[in-house]
Amino acid sequence: MNLRTHAARGAVLAALCVATAAMTVPQALAAEPHGKVAAAGTAGASTSFGELGSLTDLIIERLRVSDDVAASKFGTDSPIDDPARESEVLDRVREQAAANGVRPEAAVAFFRDQITASKVVQKGLFARWTAHPRQAPTTRPDLTVIRARLDRLTTDLLHALGTTAQLRADPAACSVELAWSTTSGAVLARLDALHRQALRAATPSVCDPVDGRD
């Protein structure tokens, strides 16, 4: 990536940051009625920019599924923290990582971040719905169906990690591309403050200086 490309992307990133503030601050101030989550947007409605765009889209899709996880658990005895399920997910990731061209340690670190990000969403929505009961969901999604969606996303995310391994192994290039994709993705998906916080929690392990190198 040459200096002109860096400069051009830097200018666009600055513009996108302004756009993000303009679009999301009003959403953070006004909650969506009837239990709907304005931040989640419409699945498939956005395509994040750059070489990490597809990976970022999948991360955002997983955050959207976290909305349904929260709706399924809210008002029940099901806790947000589920160590058994988390261990199951991480064990599967560790087993499937190498086949996708990803170091098992890197894959596990990445998916730990996804689990953390999901909890950010769930805890935020629980707090919102507890404070404003009229905004709480009126239906309870089937957690079994949700977990099937999450399993599919695990497979897709591992594949995306594998196809971007070489880029992610270059810290400088990866940092630029990650900022490019997450900033554009947050704007295009109309993420609110809670989901932007979760997106930040989901991405610290994306850039891996070892993946993609012999």
Backbone torsions as a table, in degrees:
resi	resn	phi	psi	omega
1	MET	NA	121.4	-175.2
2	ASN	-84.9	174.5	-176.2
3	LEU	-65.3	-35.8	179.7
4	ARG	-63.3	-40.2	178.1
5	THR	-64.7	-43.4	176.4
6	HIS	-56.6	-45.8	-177.5
7	ALA	-65.1	-42.6	-179.1
8	ALA	-64.4	-44.0	-179.3
9	ARG	-69.1	-34.2	177.0
10	GLY	-62.1	-40.5	179.2
11	ALA	-66.1	-41.0	179.6
12	VAL	-68.5	-39.0	177.2
13	LEU	-60.2	-40.6	178.3
14	ALA	-61.9	-43.0	179.0
15	ALA	-65.0	-39.1	179.5
16	LEU	-66.7	-35.0	177.3
17	CYS	-62.1	-42.3	177.0
18	VAL	-62.3	-44.0	179.8
19	ALA	-63.6	-39.2	178.8
20	THR	-59.6	-46.9	-180.0
21	ALA	-61.9	-42.4	-177.9
22	ALA	-65.2	-35.5	-175.3
23	MET	-86.2	-32.8	-170.5
24	THR	-98.6	-25.2	179.2
25	VAL	-60.4	-46.5	176.8
26	PRO	-59.6	-35.6	179.2
27	GLN	-65.6	-37.6	-179.0
28	ALA	-68.1	-27.5	-177.8
29	LEU	-84.4	-24.3	-176.9
30	ALA	-123.3	116.3	-179.7
31	ALA	-78.4	148.2	179.5
32	GLU	-77.1	133.8	-178.6
33	PRO	-75.8	170.4	172.7
34	HIS	61.7	26.7	174.3
35	GLY	76.7	3.1	179.0
36	LYS	-78.7	150.3	-179.7
37	VAL	-109.5	104.1	-176.4
38	ALA	-60.4	-30.6	-175.3
39	ALA	-64.8	-29.1	-170.6
40	ALA	-69.4	-27.5	-179.6
41	GLY	68.9	-160.5	-179.7
42	THR	-111.7	125.8	-177.1
43	ALA	-55.7	132.1	178.0
44	GLY	81.4	2.7	-175.2
45	ALA	-83.1	-13.5	-176.3
46	SER	-130.6	153.7	174.8
47	THR	-132.1	108.9	-178.2
48	SER	-63.4	150.6	-175.4
49	PHE	-81.4	161.2	168.7
50	GLY	87.1	179.7	-175.6
51	GLU	-70.9	-18.0	174.8
52	LEU	-102.6	13.9	-177.3
53	GLY	-61.8	-44.0	-179.1
54	SER	-64.9	-40.6	177.1
55	LEU	-62.7	-44.1	179.9
56	THR	-63.6	-40.3	177.2
57	ASP	-58.3	-41.5	179.6
58	LEU	-67.5	-38.4	176.4
59	ILE	-61.4	-45.3	179.8
60	ILE	-64.9	-39.4	177.4
61	GLU	-61.0	-39.9	178.8
62	ARG	-65.1	-36.2	176.3
63	LEU	-64.2	-37.1	176.8
64	ARG	-62.5	-40.8	178.4
65	VAL	-63.5	-29.8	177.7
66	SER	-61.6	-29.4	174.6
67	ASP	-59.8	-43.3	-179.8
68	ASP	-70.2	-35.4	176.0
69	VAL	-60.1	-45.3	179.3
70	ALA	-61.9	-43.9	-179.5
71	ALA	-64.4	-33.0	179.6
72	SER	-70.9	-34.9	-175.2
73	LYS	-90.9	-26.3	-171.9
74	PHE	-60.8	131.7	179.1
75	GLY	80.1	9.9	177.7
76	THR	-120.2	-178.4	177.5
77	ASP	-85.2	-1.3	-178.3
78	SER	-72.8	121.4	-178.3
79	PRO	-80.0	157.6	174.8
80	ILE	-65.8	-44.9	177.3
81	ASP	-78.0	126.9	-179.5
82	ASP	-134.8	79.0	-174.1
83	PRO	-56.2	-37.2	-178.7
84	ALA	-64.8	-46.2	178.5
85	ARG	-65.0	-41.5	-179.7
86	GLU	-62.4	-42.6	179.1
87	SER	-64.2	-38.9	178.0
88	GLU	-61.7	-44.9	179.7
89	VAL	-63.0	-46.8	-177.2
90	LEU	-67.6	-35.0	176.6
91	ASP	-64.3	-42.0	178.7
92	ARG	-65.0	-40.3	178.3
93	VAL	-62.4	-45.1	-179.5
94	ARG	-60.9	-38.6	-179.2
95	GLU	-71.4	-35.1	-173.2
96	GLN	-94.4	-9.9	-172.4
97	ALA	-60.3	-52.0	-174.5
98	ALA	-59.1	-37.8	179.8
99	ALA	-64.5	-19.8	178.2
100	ASN	-101.2	7.4	178.9
101	GLY	76.4	28.9	-177.9
102	VAL	-124.3	137.7	174.9
103	ARG	-63.0	133.9	179.3
104	PRO	-54.2	-40.7	-179.4
105	GLU	-64.3	-38.9	179.4
106	ALA	-68.4	-40.5	179.7
107	ALA	-64.3	-43.3	-179.9
108	VAL	-64.3	-42.5	178.1
109	ALA	-60.4	-42.9	179.7
110	PHE	-62.3	-45.5	-177.1
111	PHE	-74.7	-24.9	170.9
112	ARG	-62.0	-39.4	177.2
113	ASP	-64.0	-37.9	179.2
114	GLN	-65.0	-39.7	178.2
115	ILE	-65.6	-42.7	177.0
116	THR	-60.3	-43.7	-179.1
117	ALA	-63.7	-39.6	177.8
118	SER	-61.7	-39.3	178.3
119	LYS	-67.2	-33.8	175.7
120	VAL	-58.9	-46.5	179.3
121	VAL	-64.0	-49.2	-176.7
122	GLN	-61.3	-45.3	-179.5
123	LYS	-65.8	-39.1	178.9
124	GLY	-64.5	-42.6	179.8
125	LEU	-70.5	-38.1	176.1
126	PHE	-58.7	-44.9	-179.9
127	ALA	-63.7	-41.4	-179.9
128	ARG	-64.4	-46.6	-176.8
129	TRP	-71.1	-31.0	177.2
130	THR	-69.5	-39.9	179.5
131	ALA	-74.3	-29.7	-177.4
132	HIS	-131.1	77.6	-174.2
133	PRO	-54.4	-30.1	-179.2
134	ARG	-67.6	-17.3	178.6
135	GLN	-90.8	-6.6	-178.2
136	ALA	-66.6	150.3	179.8
137	PRO	-63.1	145.7	-179.6
138	THR	-99.4	-7.3	175.2
139	THR	-126.9	157.5	-177.7
140	ARG	-118.8	107.2	179.3
141	PRO	-60.4	153.6	179.8
142	ASP	-76.4	117.3	-176.6
143	LEU	-65.0	-29.4	177.6
144	THR	-64.6	-42.4	177.7
145	VAL	-65.8	-41.0	179.0
146	ILE	-61.6	-42.8	-178.7
147	ARG	-66.3	-31.3	175.2
148	ALA	-65.1	-39.5	176.1
149	ARG	-64.5	-41.3	179.3
150	LEU	-65.3	-37.6	177.8
151	ASP	-63.9	-40.5	176.9
152	ARG	-63.2	-42.0	179.1
153	LEU	-65.7	-33.7	176.2
154	THR	-59.6	-45.9	178.2
155	THR	-61.4	-45.6	-178.6
156	ASP	-66.0	-39.8	179.8
157	LEU	-66.6	-41.0	177.1
158	LEU	-61.2	-41.8	177.7
159	HIS	-62.6	-42.9	179.9
160	ALA	-65.6	-37.2	175.7
161	LEU	-62.5	-40.2	179.9
162	GLY	-66.0	-42.3	-177.5
163	THR	-72.6	-17.2	179.7
164	THR	-109.7	12.2	-173.6
165	ALA	-58.0	-43.6	-177.3
166	GLN	-64.6	-43.3	177.3
167	LEU	-63.8	-43.8	-176.3
168	ARG	-67.8	-18.2	178.0
169	ALA	-78.4	-10.7	178.8
170	ASP	-102.1	100.7	-172.8
171	PRO	-54.8	-43.8	-176.7
172	ALA	-66.9	-51.0	-178.6
173	ALA	-64.9	-40.0	-179.4
174	CYS	-64.3	-41.0	-179.5
175	SER	-61.7	-41.8	178.5
176	VAL	-64.6	-48.8	-177.9
177	GLU	-65.2	-36.4	179.6
178	LEU	-66.9	-42.6	176.4
179	ALA	-62.1	-41.2	179.7
180	TRP	-60.9	-48.0	-175.2
181	SER	-74.6	-41.3	-177.3
182	THR	-72.5	-36.4	178.3
183	THR	-67.2	-46.7	178.8
184	SER	-66.1	-39.9	179.9
185	GLY	-63.1	-40.6	179.3
186	ALA	-63.2	-38.6	179.3
187	VAL	-70.0	-51.2	-175.4
188	LEU	-65.7	-33.3	178.5
189	ALA	-86.2	-3.5	178.2
190	ARG	57.0	46.7	-179.9
191	LEU	-70.9	137.4	175.8
192	ASP	-85.6	-176.8	-174.2
193	ALA	-59.4	-41.1	-179.0
194	LEU	-62.5	-46.5	-176.1
195	HIS	-76.0	-26.4	172.4
196	ARG	-69.1	-37.9	175.0
197	GLN	-61.8	-43.1	179.2
198	ALA	-65.1	-38.4	178.3
199	LEU	-62.3	-39.8	176.3
200	ARG	-63.2	-38.9	179.6
201	ALA	-68.5	-23.2	-175.7
202	ALA	-85.8	-10.6	-168.4
203	THR	-115.7	-0.2	-178.5
204	PRO	-58.8	-29.6	-175.7
205	SER	-97.8	9.2	-179.8
206	VAL	-64.3	-48.9	-178.5
207	CYS	-81.8	112.3	-176.8
208	ASP	-119.3	109.0	-175.6
209	PRO	-69.2	-1.7	179.2
210	VAL	-106.1	-37.5	-179.2
211	ASP	-56.0	139.5	175.6
212	GLY	87.7	-1.8	-179.3
213	ARG	-114.0	142.4	178.3
214	ASP	-79.3	NA	NA
